[in-house]
Amino acid sequence: DIGDIIRGKDLFLGHKQRKIQLEERLKTMFENIQENNYSTLKALSIDAVREYWWALNRDQVWNAITCKAPDNAKYFRGTCGGDARKPSLTQNNCRCKGDQVPTYFDYVPQYLR
């Protein structure tokens, strides 16, 4: 998942060298973000900067992924509430009511999803 990749928690099972390259690029990107926002982010570790960036930008990432999705696109499972017995399906290109980002998976470990 993108959130796990950004936050450095992805269980990447692919090519080891590509994972190393991706992590190096992400580290460089977040070091640049930290330098460009030094007064706000100077006390944070790079891992904390990654978490901070994701918390601030996940709605924009979600919008970028879904805004041009076809009308018949469906999120892979029910979300956005429903009742206690069954969840409702997302409508409007996988978005929840009011364009809320479905974040209920953000902090569930990847191996449990």
N, C-alpha and C positions, 0 to 999 in steps of 0.2 A: 504494500500500500504506500501511496505517496507520503502520507504523514509519517509512517515508520521510516521511510528512506530519509526524509528531511531531518527527522529527529535522531537518526543514527541507530535505529532499533529494528531494521529490516532483517529478516531471516533469509538473506540472499543465498540461494542454493546453486547458483549458476557458476560461471567461470570465475575462479578466484582472482585472477589478474584484473578482470573488469571491475570486481568489487573494490579492489585496492585503488584503482584509478578513480572510480566514482567517489570513494571516501576522500581521496586527496583533493579532488575538485570541489567537493562540498565543503571541506575544511577551509580551503582557500576562499571560497565564496563567503562563508560565515566570518572568517577573519576580516575580510573587506567590509562586511556589514558592520562588524564591531568597530573597526577603525573609523568608518564614516559616521558612526553614532557613538563616538567615544564617551561623551559626557553621560549618556544614558546607560551604555553597555560595558563600561570599562571594568566594573567589578565582577562581571559574569565570566564563567568559563565558556569555552566554545560550545560545549554541550548545552549549557544553559541558554546561550544565544540561539541555538537551533530550536530549543523548546519555545523560547520567547517569540521568535520569528513565526513559528508554526501557529502559535496561539493568536497572533495578530493577523495572519494572512490566510488561514485555512479556508475562510469563507470566500476569499478571492480565488484561491486555487480551485475550490469546488465549483464556483461560478464559471471559471475558464474551462473546466472539463465538461460541464453540462450545458452551457448556454447555447451551443450549436448542436446539441444532441437531437436526433430525429424525434418527431412527435411520438413515435411508437416506442421510444426507448424506455426501459424500465430498470429501476435499481434492482439489484439481485435478490432482495428480500423485502418484506414489509417493514415499514418504518413509520415515524411520525405519530406515534400514539396508537390510535384505535382504542379498543377497550382491553380489559384485563385478559380476555380470552383469546383475542387474535389482533394482530397489528393491522393497520391500514396500509395500503400501497401508496407510494408516492405518486404524485401526478405532476404535470407541468415539467417535463424533462428531468425527472428524478428529484425535484426539489420539494422540500416540506413547505407547509403553509408559511407565507411571508418570507420565502427564500431562506428559511433556516437551513443551516448545514447539519446533516445528520451526523453527529459527533459521538454517538454512543459506542463506536468501536475505537475511538482514538486512543484510549488508555487500557484497552483489553489486550493482553499479550497476543501476538500474532498466532502463536501455536494453539491458542484456545478459540480462534475464530473459525 
